[in-house]
Amino acid sequence: MSEKKKILIDLFCGAGGLSLGFELANFRIRLAIELEENYYRAYKRNHSETLSLNEDITLLNCEEISEKYLKNKEIDGIIGGPPCIGFSTVGNRRPDDPRNMLIFYFIQWVKYFKPKFFVMENVPGILSMGKGKVVEKVVNLYKEIGYNCKMEILLAADYGVPQLRQRIFFIGTQGKSVYSLKIQKTNKNNIVMKSDLGKNALPSYLTVQDALSDILKIKPLTKQRVENSTIIYNGPPLTQYQEYLRENSNELYDHFAPNHSEIVERRISLIDQGMNHSSLPKEFQLKGGYPNIYGRLHLKYPADTITGNCGCVSAPGRFIHPTQNRAISIREAARLQSFPDRYKFCGTMREKYKQVGNAVPPLMAYVVAKSIKNIL
C-alpha cells in the first residue's frame, strides 16, 4: 500500500521553495497563502494541485478558512516563513517593525489548527533581536499553546545545496518527539572536516561548477519581452545535481540577466573569481557603500547567500557570473537555490530575482521534511 500523505498548510508561502521540499518528501500541501501577487502567481503556477490564496493573513479568520476551504479536516502540519525583513542583518532591525509581528500570526494559526508539527523558517538575524529575547519569546509562546519547540541553525551547503546560506528553523511538536529530531547532514566541507573513511564518508559541498557547468557558456536573454521565452540546452547534464535540476525539463526558462553599462562591464572584467570590489584598481573603485559589493562567484566553491538582490552586481554579496562579465541570471540563481529548471517564476525580472532569493532552498526543506517524517 502507498503511504498516506500528511496534509499541510503553508503560510507566507512565497514562490514555494518550502512547499516543494515537503512535496519531495511526500507531504501534501492542502492550502497555501501568500499576499504578494507575483509570488502567489509563481506558487500557483508550480503547485497547481494546491489550493492557494492571494490574501493578507492578518485579515483572515482561521475558523472561516477551515470551514470554507478545508472542510474542517485535520491538519498534520503548518509550515512557512513569516517575512523576516526586520530580522535581516542587512536591513534596519527595529524590534517594533510590524513585519516582525507576522511571526505571532503564524503562532495563532498553529494554536487554532493544532497540527502534529510546525516548521517556521527565519533568518539568523532573529537570534540577536532584542538581545535574544525575541527567540525566547517565540519558544515560550509555543509552550503556552502546548508545543515543544526546537530551534535548528542550518547551513544549506550541508544538505546538498551549492550555497553557504544559513537559516533558522523553529520546529515543534505537541509531544516530546521533537527532542529526538536529528537533521542528518548529506554533505561536508572538505576544507574544515577531515575525510571520514568507509560508510560514514559524506560527499563534499556542491560548488558553483556542479550547479552551472552544463550551461556555463550559454549567454542569457537580456530583455524580457515574453515571460515564457526559453533557451535550448547546448549539451547534456554533467553532474548528478544537474540531472536533478533538468528532470522533466527540455529547455531553460527565466535565463534572463540585466544589461550593464560600459563602465560596469569594465569594472566586472577586472574582478577575478572569488574576489570583489576591494580588489579593483583605485580608479575603478566606488566611493562609500558596502565593501563586499561586486563579488564574483568562484567555480570551485559554493555560492555565498543568494539574496533577493542577486540580479544587482552592486548589492552586498557575490552575484557576478564566474566566467561571463555580468550578473547571474534568474535561472542561475534558481539553480544555486536548488530549484529545478522546470520551476517558473512570475512578474518582472526584478520580482523574479526576489522570488528566488527570498525562498527556502527546496533541497534544504526536503531534508528537514524527511527528518520530521522520522519522528512522527
C-alpha positions in Angstrom: 0.0 0.0 0.0 1.2 3.5 -0.8 1.9 5.8 2.2 -1.0 8.2 3.1 0.3 11.7 2.5 0.2 14.0 5.5 -1.8 17.2 4.9 -0.1 20.6 5.4 -0.8 24.4 5.3 2.0 26.7 4.0 1.6 30.2 5.4 3.6 33.1 3.8 4.4 30.5 1.1 6.3 32.9 -1.2 7.2 31.3 -4.5 7.0 27.8 -2.9 10.6 26.6 -2.0 9.5 25.2 1.4 6.4 23.6 -0.2 8.5 21.9 -2.9 10.9 20.4 -0.4 8.0 18.9 1.6 6.3 17.6 -1.5 9.6 15.9 -2.5 9.3 14.1 0.9 5.8 13.0 0.0 3.8 15.5 2.1 0.7 17.2 0.5 0.2 20.9 0.7 -3.6 21.4 1.0 -3.6 25.2 1.4 -1.0 27.9 0.7 -1.4 31.6 1.4 0.6 34.5 0.1 0.0 38.2 0.0 2.4 39.4 -2.7 0.7 38.9 -6.1 3.6 37.7 -8.2 4.9 35.4 -5.5 1.3 34.0 -5.4 1.2 33.6 -9.2 4.6 31.8 -9.1 3.3 29.5 -6.4 0.1 28.7 -8.2 1.9 28.1 -11.4 4.2 25.5 -9.9 1.8 23.9 -7.4 -1.4 23.6 -9.4 -2.8 20.9 -7.2 -2.6 23.0 -4.1 -5.4 25.4 -3.2 -3.6 28.8 -3.0 -5.0 32.1 -1.8 -3.7 35.6 -2.6 -4.7 37.0 0.8 -3.4 39.0 3.8 -3.1 36.5 6.7 -3.6 39.3 9.3 -7.2 39.8 7.9 -8.2 36.1 7.8 -10.3 34.2 10.3 -9.0 30.6 11.0 -12.5 29.2 11.6 -13.8 30.6 8.3 -10.8 29.3 6.4 -11.2 25.9 8.0 -14.9 25.7 7.1 -14.7 27.1 3.7 -11.5 25.6 2.3 -10.5 22.7 4.5 -14.0 21.3 5.3 -12.8 21.2 9.0 -10.3 18.4 8.1 -7.5 17.6 10.5 -4.2 19.3 9.5 -1.0 17.3 10.1 1.4 20.3 9.9 1.8 24.0 9.3 4.9 25.3 7.6 6.0 28.7 6.5 8.5 31.6 6.6 6.9 34.8 8.0 8.6 37.8 6.3 11.8 38.5 8.1 13.0 41.8 6.6 13.1 43.3 10.1 15.3 40.4 11.3 17.8 40.6 8.3 21.4 41.5 9.3 21.4 43.8 6.2 18.3 45.8 6.9 17.2 48.1 9.7 16.4 45.7 12.5 13.8 47.6 14.5 12.1 45.5 17.2 8.9 47.5 16.6 8.8 46.8 12.9 5.3 45.5 12.3 6.6 43.0 9.8 8.3 41.2 12.7 5.0 40.6 14.3 3.9 38.4 11.5 5.6 35.6 13.4 2.9 35.9 16.0 0.1 35.5 13.4 1.8 32.2 12.4 1.6 31.1 16.0 -2.1 31.9 16.2 -2.7 29.5 13.2 -0.8 26.8 15.0 -2.9 27.4 18.1 -6.2 27.1 16.1 -5.5 24.1 13.9 -3.4 22.2 16.5 -1.3 20.3 13.9 1.0 17.5 14.9 4.0 19.6 14.0 5.0 23.0 12.7 8.1 24.4 10.9 8.8 28.1 10.9 11.8 29.4 8.9 13.6 32.6 9.5 16.9 34.4 9.0 19.9 34.2 11.5 19.4 37.9 12.4 16.5 36.9 14.7 19.0 35.4 17.1 20.3 38.8 18.2 17.0 40.6 18.1 16.2 42.2 21.5 19.5 40.5 22.8 18.0 37.1 22.3 14.6 38.0 23.8 12.7 37.5 20.6 13.7 33.9 20.2 13.0 33.3 23.9 9.5 34.8 23.5 8.7 32.7 20.4 9.7 29.5 22.2 7.6 30.4 25.2 4.6 31.4 23.1 4.6 27.9 21.6 5.0 26.4 25.0 1.9 28.3 26.2 -0.2 26.7 23.4 1.1 23.2 24.1 4.1 22.8 21.8 7.6 21.8 22.5 9.9 23.9 20.2 13.4 23.2 19.0 15.5 25.7 17.1 17.9 24.5 14.4 20.6 26.6 12.8 21.2 25.0 9.4 23.7 25.7 6.6 22.3 24.9 3.1 25.6 23.5 1.8 25.4 20.7 4.4 22.2 19.5 2.7 23.1 19.3 -1.0 22.6 22.9 -1.9 25.6 24.7 -3.6 25.3 27.7 -1.4 26.6 28.9 2.0 23.2 30.0 3.2 22.4 29.9 6.9 18.8 29.8 8.1 16.9 29.3 11.4 14.2 26.7 11.7 11.8 26.6 14.6 10.4 23.1 14.7 7.7 22.0 17.1 5.5 19.0 18.1 2.7 18.5 20.6 4.7 15.8 22.4 8.3 15.5 23.2 9.3 13.7 19.9 10.8 17.0 18.7 13.7 16.5 21.1 14.7 13.3 19.2 14.7 15.2 15.9 18.0 14.7 14.0 18.6 16.5 10.8 21.4 14.4 9.2 23.9 16.2 7.0 24.3 14.9 3.5 27.5 16.9 2.5 30.6 18.1 4.2 33.2 20.9 3.9 36.4 19.3 2.9 38.4 22.3 4.0 37.2 22.1 7.6 36.4 18.4 8.2 38.8 15.5 7.8 37.7 12.8 5.4 35.7 10.1 7.1 36.5 6.5 5.9 34.1 3.8 4.9 30.3 4.1 5.2 30.4 7.4 7.2 32.0 9.3 4.4 29.9 12.2 3.0 30.3 13.8 -0.4 31.9 17.3 -0.5 29.9 20.5 -0.6 28.4 21.1 -4.1 30.1 24.0 -5.9 29.0 26.7 -8.4 30.6 24.4 -11.1 28.4 21.5 -10.0 25.4 23.7 -10.5 26.2 25.6 -13.7 28.9 23.8 -15.7 26.4 22.5 -18.3 25.1 26.0 -19.1 28.2 28.0 -18.3 28.7 29.3 -21.8 25.1 30.0 -22.6 24.5 33.7 -22.8 21.3 34.8 -21.2 18.5 36.9 -22.6 18.6 40.5 -21.5 15.1 41.7 -22.4 12.1 40.0 -21.1 9.7 40.6 -24.0 7.8 37.4 -23.4 7.6 35.8 -19.9 8.0 32.3 -21.3 11.0 32.9 -23.6 13.3 29.9 -23.4 16.8 28.8 -24.4 17.6 25.2 -25.6 20.3 23.4 -23.6 23.6 23.1 -25.6 24.7 19.8 -24.1 23.9 17.0 -21.6 23.9 17.4 -17.8 27.5 17.0 -16.4 26.8 16.2 -12.7 24.3 14.3 -10.7 23.0 17.6 -9.3 22.3 18.9 -12.9 20.4 15.6 -13.7 18.1 16.5 -10.7 17.8 20.1 -12.0 16.9 19.1 -15.5 14.4 16.4 -14.7 11.2 16.9 -16.8 12.8 20.0 -18.4 13.9 20.3 -22.1 15.0 24.0 -22.0 16.0 26.9 -19.8 13.2 29.2 -18.6 14.0 32.5 -16.9 17.6 32.6 -18.2 17.4 36.4 -18.1 20.0 38.8 -16.8 20.2 42.6 -16.8 22.2 44.7 -19.3 25.2 46.6 -17.8 26.7 49.9 -18.8 30.1 50.0 -20.3 31.8 51.2 -17.1 30.1 48.5 -15.1 31.2 45.8 -17.6 34.7 47.1 -17.5 34.7 47.1 -13.7 33.4 43.5 -13.6 36.0 42.4 -16.2 38.8 43.4 -13.7 37.4 41.2 -10.9 38.8 37.6 -10.6 36.7 34.6 -9.4 36.2 34.8 -5.6 37.2 38.5 -5.5 35.1 41.6 -5.1 35.1 45.5 -5.3 38.1 45.8 -2.9 40.4 44.1 -5.4 39.8 46.7 -8.1 42.3 49.3 -9.1 41.6 52.6 -7.3 40.3 54.4 -10.4 37.5 51.8 -10.7 36.5 51.7 -7.1 33.3 53.3 -5.9 33.4 55.8 -3.0 31.4 54.7 0.0 28.9 51.8 0.2 29.4 48.3 1.3 32.9 46.8 0.9 31.6 43.4 -0.3 29.9 44.6 -3.5 30.8 43.4 -7.0 31.6 39.9 -5.7 32.3 37.3 -8.4 31.4 33.7 -7.8 34.2 31.1 -7.8 33.5 27.9 -9.7 35.3 25.7 -7.2 33.3 26.8 -4.1 29.7 27.0 -3.1 27.9 30.3 -3.8 27.5 32.9 -1.0 24.0 33.6 0.2 21.7 34.2 -2.8 19.5 37.2 -1.8 16.5 39.0 -3.3 19.0 41.5 -4.8 21.0 38.8 -6.6 20.5 40.4 -10.0 22.4 43.5 -8.9 26.2 43.4 -9.0 26.5 46.4 -6.7 24.4 44.8 -4.0 26.3 43.3 -1.0 27.1 39.7 -1.8 28.6 37.6 -4.7 26.4 37.8 -7.7 28.7 38.2 -10.7 28.8 35.2 -13.1 32.1 33.2 -12.6 33.2 33.5 -16.2 31.0 36.0 -18.0 31.1 39.7 -17.3 27.5 40.1 -15.9 25.2 39.4 -13.0 23.9 35.8 -12.7 20.7 35.2 -14.5 17.4 34.4 -12.7 17.8 30.7 -13.7 21.4 30.5 -12.5 20.3 32.0 -9.1 17.4 29.4 -9.0 19.9 26.6 -9.6 22.1 27.8 -6.8 19.0 27.8 -4.6 18.3 24.1 -5.8 15.1 25.0 -7.7 14.7 22.5 -10.7 14.8 24.0 -14.2 11.1 23.2 -14.7 10.2 25.7 -11.9 8.9 29.0 -13.3 8.7 32.4 -11.7 6.4 35.4 -12.4 6.5 39.1 -12.9 9.3 41.5 -13.9 13.0 40.4 -13.8 13.4 42.2 -10.5 10.4 40.4 -9.0 11.6 37.1 -10.2 15.1 37.6 -8.6 13.3 38.4 -5.3 11.1 35.3 -5.6 14.3 33.2 -6.0 16.5 34.9 -3.4 13.8 35.1 -0.7 12.9 31.4 -1.0 13.9 28.4 1.2 16.1 26.2 -0.9 13.9 23.2 -1.8 16.6 20.6 -1.1 17.2 22.1 2.4 13.5 22.0 3.0 13.4 18.4 1.8 16.0 17.2 4.4 14.0 19.0 7.2 10.8 17.3 5.9 12.4 13.9 5.9 13.7 14.4 9.4 10.2 15.3 10.7 8.7 12.3 9.0 11.1 10.1 11.0 9.8 11.4 14.4 6.1 11.5 13.6 
